[in-house]
Amino acid sequence: MCSHSRRSTTRTGRPRSAEADAAILDATRAALVELGWSKLTMGDVATRAGVAKTTLYRRWAGKNELVVDAVAVLFDELELPDRGSLAADVEGVVLQFAALLERPEARTALMAVVAESTRDEPLRERIRVSIVDRQKRLVLEGRERAEARGELPTESDPVAAARTADLIFDVIAGAVVHRALVSCEPVDEDWVRRFTAVLLGGLGATAREA
């Protein structure tokens, strides 16, 4: 009885609805594809999602935060299934990433927030926290799995391990984003295989392979 009483007195407002959040983020991505960043408004998103505009502002302070979260949930779909080797694991996640960037809602939203962040330091920080830092989990998971297989030596220095994870993430994300969104070239299985060879073995590996 006492425990129930404490819970009821500490609640403030109505609990967030996962369904409402999903509808809002879906509506945000759809609006970005149709309207673009400059014409997107919180009111338009609320109308599309079927919620009151006040509902949006209870969850997000403004358009920047909302769009970053709409992008972040797409990147949270990325997984690193065990394909038997470090090379195969890398190839699998790179192909997933490329497939994600082919989706109009992901491509448009990502390019919009990156462009806007060049003028907005708080937005850059939110991108780092909500997208970049969260997706470094894939690098850490892949390295841990490769160490368990004996493919990589165990890194005993946590600071060095974190710096290496940052570098690997930057190399993979930078290469795929540039290839898919800047060069507008296909990220197909052949490119991914050659990219992985360079990543894991250096330029000498591709020279031997050729």
N, C-alpha and C positions, 0 to 999 in steps of 0.2 A: 504494500500500500504506500509506504513512504517513498519507495523508489519511483513508483508511478507518479507521485506528487511532484518529485523533483524534476522529472522529465517534462511534465506539463507546464511547470512554471518557468523553465529556462528556454522554451521554444519562443522564437521571435518570428512572426509572420508565417506564411504558408510554406511548406517544403517545396523545393524545386522539383519540377516534373521532367524526368528524362525524356519523355515523349515530346514535351514542348521545346526543350533544348534542341533535340534532333530536328524538329520541324523548323526551328529558327535558323539553324546552321545550314540545313538544306536550302531554305529560302534565300539565305545570304549568298550562297554559291550560285544559285539560279539567277538571282538578280545581277550579280557581277557579270555573268556570261552575257546576259541580255542588255544591261545598261552600261556596264563599265564602272570603274571606280568613281569617276567624277559625278555621275548621276545617281549613284546608289545612295539611298537615304534610309535611316532607321524606320521611318514611317512606311516606306515601300516594303521593307523586309517584314514588318509587323503585319501588314495587309496580306502578303503572300503566305505567311505562316499561320494566319488566322488567330493572332493574339493581339492584345492591346500594346500600344507603344510603351506604356509604362512597364509592361512585363520585360521588354528588352532592356530598359534602363535600370531595372532592378538587378539584371545579370551582367550587363556590360556598360561601361561608362560612355562608350561612343563607338563610331563606325570602325575605327582602327582595331580596337580590341576584339570586336565582333568578327571582323574578317580574319584576323589571325587565328582565332579559335576555330573558325570554319575551315581553314586550311589545315590546322593542326590535327583535327580528327581524321582527316584523310590520310595523313602520314602515319597516324597511329595504326592504320590497317596493315602496314608493312610488317612482315614476319621473317624469321630466319629459320626455316625448316632444316633439319639435319639431312644433308644430301650426301654424306659420307666422306667428304674431304673439304679442306678449307677453300680450295679453288672452286669446287662445285657450289659451296655455300655462298661465296662471293658472287658468282655468276647468277645464282638464283635470286638474290636480293637486288642486284643491279637490274635484272630484267623486270622484277616487280616494280622497282622505282620508275623505270622507263615507262612501263604500262600505266602507272599512276599519272605520269606527266602527259600522257596522251589524252587523258580525260579532260574535256574542255573546262569543266568546273575547277579542276585542280590547277591546270596550266594558267588559266586566267586569274584565279585568286592568288596564286603564288607570285606571278609577275606583278600583279597590282600592289601587293603588300611590300615586295622588295623595292619597287620603284618609289613608293610613297615613303619608305623608311630612309631613303637617302636624305630626306629633309626633316626627319623626325627621330631623334635619339631614343625617346621612350618606346617608340614603335619597334626600333631595332632591338632594343632590349627584350621586348615581349616576344619577338620572333626567336631570339636566341633561347629564351627560357621555354617557350611553348612548343617550338618545333625542333630547333637544332639540338639543344641539350637532351630533349626527350628521345630523339632518334639515335643518339650516340649509344643507346642501350644495345642496338644491333651490332655495333663494333665490339662492345665489351662482351656480348654473348658469343660472337663469332670467335674472338680471341680465346675466351675461356674454353670453348669447345675444342679449338685447335690445340691448345695446351694439353687438354685431357687426352687427345689422340696422339700426342707426341710430335705434332707437326710444327709447333713453335715452342721455344724455351719459355719456362715460367718467368714472368716478370715480377721480381720481388719488391721493387721500388714502386709504391703506389703513385708517386708524383710522376715518375718516368712513364708508367703505364697510362696515366691520364693524358699526358702530353702526346704519347703515341696514338692513343685513341682519337684525340682531337685531329691529329695530322691525317690519319687514315680516313676519318669522316670527311674532312675537307677535300681530300683528293678524290674520293668516290663521288660525293655530292657535287663538287665543282665540275668534274669531268662530265657527269651525266646531264646536269642542268645545262652546261654549255653546249654539249652535243645536241640535246633535244630541243632546247628553247632558243639558243643563240645561233648556232650553225644550222639548225633545222635539218639535221642529218639523222638517219635511222639508228636507233640503238638496238640493233638486231643481235642474234646469237653469235655471229662471226665477230662483230665489233666487241661484244662483251667478253668473248673468249680471249681476244687479243689484249684488251684492256686489263683483264685479270692477270694475264701472263706478265705484263709490264708491272702491275702493282705488286705481285708476289715475287717476281724474279728479276726485275730490272730490265733495262734495254737489251742486255745480252740474251735474255730468254727469248725475246721475239726474233732476234737475229738468228739464233740457232733454229728456231721453229720455222722461219722462212726458208 
